[in-house]
Amino acid sequence: MNSLTEIKSISLKTINQDYITTFNNLNLNINGVVLGDGLGSHFLAEKGAEICVKELKFLLENFKESKINYEDLFEKVLKKLKKKADSISEIKKAKSKENILGTTLICVIEYPNKFVIAYVGNGSIWQIRGNFTHFSSQRYLPWSSINLLNPHTIDENGKEALYKYFSLNSTEENIRPTIIEVSKDNQMFGDIFIISTDGLFSPDQTPVAKDKEGGLWISGETKMSMLYETLQGFLKNCSTSKLGDELDGFCNKLIENKLIDDDTSFGVIITQQVINYHNLLNENNTDNDFFIN
């Protein structure tokens, strides 16, 4: 597979509690992104995210059987987290063993003909059709983009609270993942997948309210709109520009516009069919009047 994959992580805090990486298993012909968001209320949350992400990466890269049991993999990650905790001196000295090493865990795996998603926690996983650029500037967000992640959170006094996550005291039930399989579009527009922590987007942190007339009001997603524009700019020049450079520019804009209030990490996968589709448009000098401006 010739998909483009890039990961980015930015933070204004002393310690970035996110951890993100890519993986590649040549034996199974799969690749993808693994991401963890350490829970701010947990001791050594950044360590929990790092341990879980690295272990899932290791398991995915070294898996040899044709069919992967993702529930089994997540259970192995939990066992690794608890084993690692036994050797961490700060945890041994802690008076309480509650709220330690907490983290979400999300992975997107690309196969030749499908994507498989497995996650515990919140954040976002966007599936975007390669033709997302063909929308009027009057439409704020393209309908060919959808977030597939339904967060494992509940409402507690008006705030979101995770009921599934990895931690020192998690059980197998706490870390049983939601698994989604999506067929790839290898014939027409191709697919773009974006995997992110809640610093970029999570539906449980999107304000929804009513105005004085009783009309429903949903907050716009400025950061996602900026990311769409960044991807659009890259695809117009994908034969010469580099995805990593474009995403660096996007991250810089988030910081400059003071849109970062939490650790923000994300990965982007753009399939070869998306590149083929846009290269053809660019070669034919297709009229772009209907592209987002």
C-alpha positions in Angstrom: 0.0 0.0 0.0 1.2 3.5 -0.9 -0.9 5.5 1.5 0.5 8.7 3.1 0.6 8.6 6.9 1.7 11.4 9.2 1.4 12.0 12.9 1.6 15.2 14.9 1.5 16.1 18.6 1.6 19.5 20.2 1.2 20.8 23.7 1.5 24.0 25.7 2.0 22.1 28.9 5.3 21.1 30.6 4.4 17.4 30.1 2.5 16.2 27.0 0.3 13.4 28.2 -0.5 12.2 24.7 1.5 9.5 22.9 1.1 8.6 19.2 3.0 6.3 16.8 2.6 4.5 13.5 3.1 0.8 12.8 3.7 -1.4 9.8 3.4 -5.2 9.6 4.8 -6.4 6.3 3.8 -10.0 6.9 0.1 -9.2 7.1 0.4 -6.1 4.7 -1.2 -3.8 7.3 -0.2 -0.4 8.7 -1.8 2.3 10.7 -1.8 4.7 13.7 -2.0 4.0 17.5 -2.9 6.9 19.9 -3.2 7.3 23.6 -4.5 10.3 25.6 -3.3 10.2 29.2 -6.0 11.2 31.7 -5.2 14.5 33.3 -6.7 13.4 36.6 -4.4 10.3 36.9 -0.9 10.1 38.3 1.7 9.3 35.6 -0.9 9.5 32.9 1.7 10.3 30.2 3.5 7.0 31.2 0.3 5.1 30.9 -0.3 6.4 27.4 3.2 5.6 26.3 3.2 2.1 27.7 -0.2 1.2 26.1 0.6 2.7 22.7 4.0 1.1 22.5 2.7 -2.3 23.5 -0.2 -2.2 21.0 2.3 -1.1 18.3 4.6 -4.1 19.2 1.7 -6.6 19.1 0.4 -5.3 15.8 3.8 -5.3 14.1 4.6 -8.8 15.3 1.2 -10.5 14.8 1.5 -13.4 12.4 -2.0 -14.9 12.1 -4.3 -13.7 9.3 -7.1 -12.8 11.6 -6.5 -10.4 14.6 -8.5 -10.7 17.8 -8.6 -7.1 18.9 -10.2 -7.8 22.3 -7.4 -10.2 23.0 -4.8 -7.6 22.0 -6.3 -5.0 24.3 -6.2 -7.5 27.2 -2.5 -8.1 26.5 -1.9 -4.4 26.6 -3.6 -4.1 30.0 -1.5 -7.0 31.3 1.6 -5.2 30.1 0.5 -1.9 31.7 0.1 -3.6 35.1 3.4 -5.5 34.8 5.3 -2.3 33.9 3.6 -0.6 36.9 5.3 -3.1 39.2 8.7 -1.7 38.3 7.9 2.1 38.5 9.3 3.4 41.8 6.9 6.4 41.9 4.0 4.0 41.9 5.5 1.8 44.6 5.8 4.9 46.8 2.3 6.2 46.1 -0.1 6.0 49.2 -3.1 5.3 47.0 -3.3 3.0 44.0 -6.3 4.7 42.6 -6.2 6.9 39.5 -2.8 5.8 38.2 -1.6 5.4 34.6 -5.0 6.3 33.1 -5.2 6.6 29.3 -7.5 6.2 26.3 -6.3 4.0 23.4 -7.3 4.2 19.8 -5.9 2.4 16.7 -6.8 2.5 13.0 -5.5 -0.4 10.9 -5.3 -0.2 7.1 -5.7 -3.4 5.1 -5.6 -3.5 1.3 -9.4 -3.5 1.1 -10.7 -2.2 4.4 -9.9 -0.2 7.6 -10.4 -1.7 11.1 -10.9 0.6 14.1 -10.5 -0.4 17.7 -10.8 2.0 20.6 -11.4 2.6 24.2 -12.2 6.1 25.5 -13.0 9.4 23.6 -11.4 11.5 20.9 -12.3 11.2 17.2 -11.9 9.0 14.2 -12.9 10.8 11.0 -13.6 9.0 7.7 -13.4 11.5 4.8 -14.2 10.8 1.2 -11.5 12.0 -1.2 -14.1 14.3 -2.9 -14.6 16.3 0.3 -13.3 19.4 -1.5 -16.3 19.5 -3.9 -18.6 21.5 -1.7 -19.9 25.0 -1.9 -18.2 27.6 0.4 -21.6 28.1 1.9 -21.4 24.7 3.5 -19.3 24.9 6.6 -18.4 21.2 6.8 -18.7 18.6 4.0 -21.2 15.8 4.6 -18.6 13.4 3.1 -16.8 13.6 6.4 -18.1 11.8 9.5 -16.7 11.0 13.0 -17.0 7.3 13.6 -16.0 7.4 17.3 -18.9 7.2 19.8 -17.1 8.0 23.1 -17.1 5.8 26.1 -18.3 8.6 28.4 -21.3 9.4 30.5 -22.7 12.7 31.7 -21.8 13.5 35.3 -23.1 16.9 36.5 -22.8 18.4 33.0 -19.3 17.1 32.3 -18.1 14.0 30.5 -16.7 11.1 32.5 -15.0 8.1 31.0 -16.4 4.7 31.9 -13.9 2.8 29.7 -10.1 3.4 29.9 -6.8 1.8 30.7 -5.4 2.2 34.2 -3.6 0.3 37.0 -7.0 -0.8 38.4 -8.9 -1.4 35.1 -10.6 -4.8 34.5 -11.0 -6.6 31.2 -14.5 -5.1 31.0 -13.1 -1.6 31.3 -10.8 -2.0 28.3 -13.0 -4.1 25.9 -12.8 -2.1 22.7 -15.4 -1.0 20.3 -14.5 -2.4 16.9 -15.6 -1.0 13.5 -14.8 -2.3 10.0 -15.0 0.0 7.0 -14.6 -1.0 3.4 -12.1 1.0 1.4 -13.0 3.0 -1.7 -10.3 1.8 -4.1 -12.2 2.7 -7.3 -13.5 6.3 -7.0 -12.5 9.0 -4.5 -10.4 7.1 -2.0 -10.5 7.6 1.8 -8.8 9.8 4.4 -8.8 8.8 8.0 -7.9 11.2 10.9 -7.4 9.8 14.4 -7.2 12.3 17.2 -7.3 13.0 20.9 -10.0 15.3 22.3 -7.6 18.2 22.0 -8.6 18.3 18.3 -12.2 17.0 18.5 -14.4 14.8 20.6 -18.2 14.8 20.4 -18.6 14.7 24.1 -16.9 18.1 24.3 -18.9 19.8 21.6 -21.3 22.3 23.2 -25.0 21.8 22.3 -27.7 24.2 23.7 -30.8 26.1 22.8 -31.3 29.8 22.0 -34.0 32.0 23.4 -36.4 30.9 20.7 -35.9 27.3 21.5 -33.8 26.6 18.4 -31.0 24.0 18.7 -27.5 25.5 18.7 -24.4 23.4 18.1 -20.9 24.8 18.3 -18.9 25.0 15.1 -15.6 23.2 14.9 -13.0 25.8 14.0 -10.0 23.4 14.3 -11.6 20.8 12.0 -12.5 23.4 9.4 -8.9 24.6 9.4 -7.7 21.0 9.0 -10.0 20.5 6.0 -8.5 23.6 4.4 -5.0 22.3 5.1 -5.8 19.0 3.5 -7.4 20.7 0.5 -4.3 22.9 0.0 -2.1 19.8 0.1 -4.3 17.9 -2.4 -4.2 20.8 -4.9 -0.4 20.4 -4.9 0.1 16.8 -3.8 2.6 16.1 -6.6 5.0 18.7 -5.2 4.1 19.4 -1.6 4.7 17.3 1.5 1.9 16.3 3.9 4.1 16.6 6.9 5.0 20.2 6.1 1.4 21.2 5.5 0.4 19.6 8.9 3.2 21.5 10.6 1.7 24.7 9.3 -1.7 23.7 10.6 -0.3 23.0 14.1 1.5 26.4 14.0 -1.8 28.1 13.1 -3.6 26.4 16.1 -0.9 27.8 18.4 -0.9 31.3 16.8 -4.7 31.5 17.0 -4.7 30.3 20.6 -6.9 27.3 19.8 -4.9 24.9 21.9 -6.2 24.3 25.5 -5.1 20.7 25.8 -2.6 18.2 24.5 -3.4 17.8 20.8 -2.3 14.7 18.8 -3.5 13.3 15.6 -2.6 11.0 12.7 -3.7 11.3 9.1 -3.9 8.5 6.6 -4.5 9.4 2.9 -4.9 6.4 0.6 -3.3 6.2 -2.8 -6.7 6.4 -4.5 -7.2 9.9 -3.0 -3.8 10.9 -4.5 -4.7 9.4 -7.9 -8.1 11.1 -7.9 -6.6 14.6 -7.2 -3.7 14.2 -9.5 -6.1 13.6 -12.3 -8.1 16.6 -11.3 -5.0 18.7 -11.2 -3.7 17.5 -14.5 -7.0 18.2 -16.2 -7.0 21.7 -14.6 -10.6 21.0 -13.3 -12.6 24.0 -12.4 -12.4 24.4 -8.7 -15.3 26.9 -8.2 -17.1 24.3 -6.0 -14.2 23.7 -3.7 -14.2 25.0 -0.1 -12.7 28.5 0.1 
